[in-house]
Amino acid sequence: MKKISLLIAAAFIFVAGVFAQGKPDALKEWRNGNYKRAIEICESELEANPRNLDSYVVLCWSLVDNKQYAEAEKKAIAARKISSDDVRLIEILGEAKFYLDKNSEALTMFQMYIARTQENNASRLGKVYYFTGEIYIRQAKYEHADISLSMAVRLEPSMSSWWSRLGYAREMARDYTAAIAAYDRALEQNPGLADATRGKDRCKSHL
């Protein structure tokens, strides 16, 4: 009898494992760049459980990466009605608003995200500082942009395009020596980065 029970238990575990392996994984699809498939899976999960925050988060990430910014904004707003304090939703809503050129609203979301997270547990903090810097550039607040972009490259120093944008912010603030230093860091990582090359040449002409 004991052997039969063990066999039944083993069979149950095997069947459960088979079903688990066959279950669609939205997060995996998103990480692999299959954004449309991830969206489909998340939408199906939300039909089954409309309060599944993880499904909302992956859905919004996928919508942004698929350049469906208005839909991402809409879904993130809906998800925050379930949990307004979820920092993942705060960040993704800011990102969606950034791409929709809703600069003031995006900045509010990013500042909220920064205030509620710490460097050691916020994987998207560098990106948030980068977006914040870009908003300040749009607003011609170049010293503010310098501060935000400096934080971004401190957190993720291998992002050559971010170093170039830091150089541009400093250039616009007429801090040409510091701008050249940032452009040089960009070119060290990516010698073919045309924006950094042109920016450095412009700055050198002012010295």
C-alpha positions as CSV (number, residue, x, y, z in Angstrom):
1,M,0.0,0.0,0.0
2,K,2.9,2.3,0.9
3,K,4.5,1.6,-2.5
4,I,1.3,2.4,-4.3
5,S,1.0,5.7,-2.5
6,L,4.6,6.6,-3.4
7,L,4.0,5.7,-7.0
8,I,0.8,7.9,-7.1
9,A,2.7,10.8,-5.5
10,A,5.6,10.5,-7.9
11,A,3.1,10.4,-10.9
12,F,1.4,13.5,-9.5
13,I,4.7,15.4,-9.3
14,F,5.7,14.3,-12.8
15,V,2.3,15.5,-14.3
16,A,2.5,18.8,-12.4
17,G,6.0,19.3,-13.7
18,V,4.9,18.6,-17.3
19,F,2.1,21.2,-16.9
20,A,4.4,23.7,-15.4
21,Q,6.9,23.3,-18.2
22,G,4.1,23.9,-20.7
23,K,2.8,27.1,-19.0
24,P,3.5,30.2,-21.0
25,D,6.1,32.5,-19.3
26,A,5.5,36.2,-20.1
27,L,8.6,37.4,-18.2
28,K,10.8,35.0,-20.3
29,E,9.2,36.1,-23.5
30,W,9.8,39.8,-22.6
31,R,13.4,39.1,-21.7
32,N,13.9,37.4,-25.1
33,G,12.4,40.4,-26.9
34,N,9.2,38.6,-27.9
35,Y,7.1,41.6,-26.7
36,K,3.8,40.8,-28.6
37,R,3.8,37.2,-27.2
38,A,4.5,38.6,-23.7
39,I,1.6,41.0,-24.1
40,E,-0.7,38.2,-25.1
41,I,0.2,36.0,-22.2
42,C,-0.2,38.9,-19.7
43,E,-3.6,39.8,-21.1
44,S,-4.7,36.2,-20.7
45,E,-3.4,36.1,-17.1
46,L,-5.2,39.3,-16.3
47,E,-8.4,37.9,-17.6
48,A,-8.1,35.0,-15.1
49,N,-6.9,37.3,-12.3
50,P,-7.5,41.0,-12.8
51,R,-5.5,41.9,-9.7
52,N,-2.3,40.2,-10.7
53,L,0.3,43.0,-10.3
54,D,3.2,40.9,-11.7
55,S,1.2,40.4,-14.9
56,Y,0.5,44.1,-15.1
57,V,4.2,45.0,-14.7
58,V,5.4,42.6,-17.4
59,L,2.6,43.8,-19.6
60,C,3.6,47.4,-19.2
61,W,7.3,46.7,-19.8
62,S,6.4,44.8,-23.0
63,L,4.1,47.6,-24.2
64,V,6.8,50.2,-23.7
65,D,9.4,48.1,-25.4
66,N,6.9,47.5,-28.3
67,K,6.5,51.3,-28.5
68,Q,2.8,51.2,-27.4
69,Y,3.3,54.0,-25.0
70,A,-0.3,55.2,-24.7
71,E,-1.5,51.7,-23.9
72,A,1.3,51.2,-21.4
73,E,0.3,54.5,-19.7
74,K,-3.3,53.3,-19.6
75,K,-2.5,49.9,-18.1
76,A,0.0,51.3,-15.6
77,I,-2.7,53.8,-14.3
78,A,-5.2,50.9,-14.0
79,A,-2.6,48.8,-12.1
80,R,-1.9,51.6,-9.7
81,K,-5.5,51.5,-8.6
82,I,-4.7,48.1,-7.2
83,S,-1.3,49.2,-5.6
84,S,-0.3,52.8,-5.9
85,D,2.9,52.2,-4.0
86,D,4.4,49.6,-6.3
87,V,7.7,51.2,-7.5
88,R,7.7,49.1,-10.6
89,L,4.5,50.6,-11.7
90,I,5.6,54.1,-10.7
91,E,8.8,53.7,-12.9
92,I,7.0,52.3,-15.9
93,L,4.3,55.0,-15.8
94,G,7.1,57.6,-15.8
95,E,8.7,55.9,-18.7
96,A,5.5,55.8,-20.7
97,K,4.8,59.4,-20.0
98,F,8.4,60.3,-21.0
99,Y,7.9,58.8,-24.5
100,L,4.6,60.6,-24.8
101,D,6.3,63.9,-24.1
102,K,4.4,64.4,-20.9
103,N,7.6,65.8,-19.3
104,S,6.2,67.2,-16.0
105,E,4.1,64.1,-15.3
106,A,7.0,61.8,-16.1
107,L,9.4,63.8,-13.9
108,T,6.9,63.5,-11.0
109,M,6.9,59.7,-11.4
110,F,10.7,59.5,-11.6
111,Q,11.2,61.7,-8.6
112,M,8.7,59.5,-6.7
113,Y,10.6,56.4,-7.8
114,I,14.0,57.8,-6.7
115,A,12.6,58.8,-3.3
116,R,11.2,55.3,-2.7
117,T,14.1,53.2,-3.8
118,Q,17.7,52.6,-2.8
119,E,20.7,52.0,-5.1
120,N,21.3,48.5,-3.9
121,N,17.7,47.2,-4.6
122,A,16.6,49.3,-7.6
123,S,17.7,47.7,-10.9
124,R,16.2,50.5,-13.0
125,L,17.5,53.4,-11.0
126,G,20.2,54.3,-13.5
127,K,17.7,54.3,-16.3
128,V,15.4,56.6,-14.2
129,Y,18.2,59.1,-13.6
130,Y,19.0,59.0,-17.4
131,F,15.3,59.8,-18.3
132,T,15.3,62.5,-15.7
133,G,18.4,64.0,-17.2
134,E,16.8,63.9,-20.7
135,I,13.7,65.7,-19.4
136,Y,15.9,68.5,-17.9
137,I,17.6,68.8,-21.3
138,R,14.2,69.2,-22.9
139,Q,13.5,71.9,-20.4
140,A,16.9,73.6,-21.0
141,K,17.8,73.0,-17.3
142,Y,21.3,71.9,-18.1
143,E,22.8,72.0,-14.7
144,H,20.0,69.8,-13.4
145,A,20.6,67.5,-16.3
146,D,24.3,67.3,-15.4
147,I,23.4,66.2,-11.9
148,S,20.9,63.5,-13.1
149,L,23.1,62.2,-15.9
150,S,26.1,62.1,-13.6
151,M,24.2,59.8,-11.3
152,A,23.0,57.7,-14.2
153,V,26.6,57.0,-15.5
154,R,27.8,56.5,-11.9
155,L,25.3,53.7,-11.6
156,E,25.8,52.3,-15.1
157,P,29.2,53.5,-16.3
158,S,29.3,51.3,-19.4
159,M,26.5,53.3,-21.2
160,S,28.4,55.3,-23.8
161,S,25.3,57.1,-25.1
162,W,24.6,58.3,-21.5
163,W,28.1,59.7,-21.3
164,S,27.5,61.5,-24.6
165,R,24.3,63.1,-23.3
166,L,26.1,64.1,-20.1
167,G,28.7,65.8,-22.3
168,Y,25.9,67.6,-24.2
169,A,24.3,68.8,-21.0
170,R,27.6,70.2,-19.9
171,E,28.3,71.7,-23.3
172,M,24.9,73.5,-23.2
173,A,25.8,74.8,-19.7
174,R,29.1,76.1,-21.3
175,D,31.2,73.9,-19.1
176,Y,33.4,72.9,-22.0
177,T,36.2,71.2,-20.2
178,A,33.9,69.0,-18.2
179,A,31.9,68.3,-21.4
180,I,35.0,67.1,-23.2
181,A,35.8,64.8,-20.3
182,A,32.3,63.2,-20.6
183,Y,32.6,63.0,-24.4
184,D,36.0,61.3,-23.9
185,R,34.4,58.7,-21.7
186,A,31.8,58.0,-24.3
187,L,34.4,57.6,-27.0
188,E,36.6,55.3,-24.9
189,Q,33.7,52.9,-24.9
190,N,32.4,53.6,-28.4
191,P,35.0,55.3,-30.7
192,G,32.4,55.4,-33.5
193,L,29.9,57.4,-31.5
194,A,29.4,60.3,-33.9
195,D,27.4,62.6,-31.5
196,A,30.3,62.4,-29.0
197,T,32.9,63.2,-31.7
198,R,31.0,66.2,-33.0
199,G,30.3,67.4,-29.4
200,K,33.9,67.2,-28.4
201,D,35.0,69.1,-31.6
202,R,32.4,71.8,-30.8
203,C,33.7,72.1,-27.2
204,K,37.4,72.3,-28.3
205,S,36.5,75.2,-30.6
206,H,35.4,77.2,-27.6
207,L,38.7,76.7,-25.6
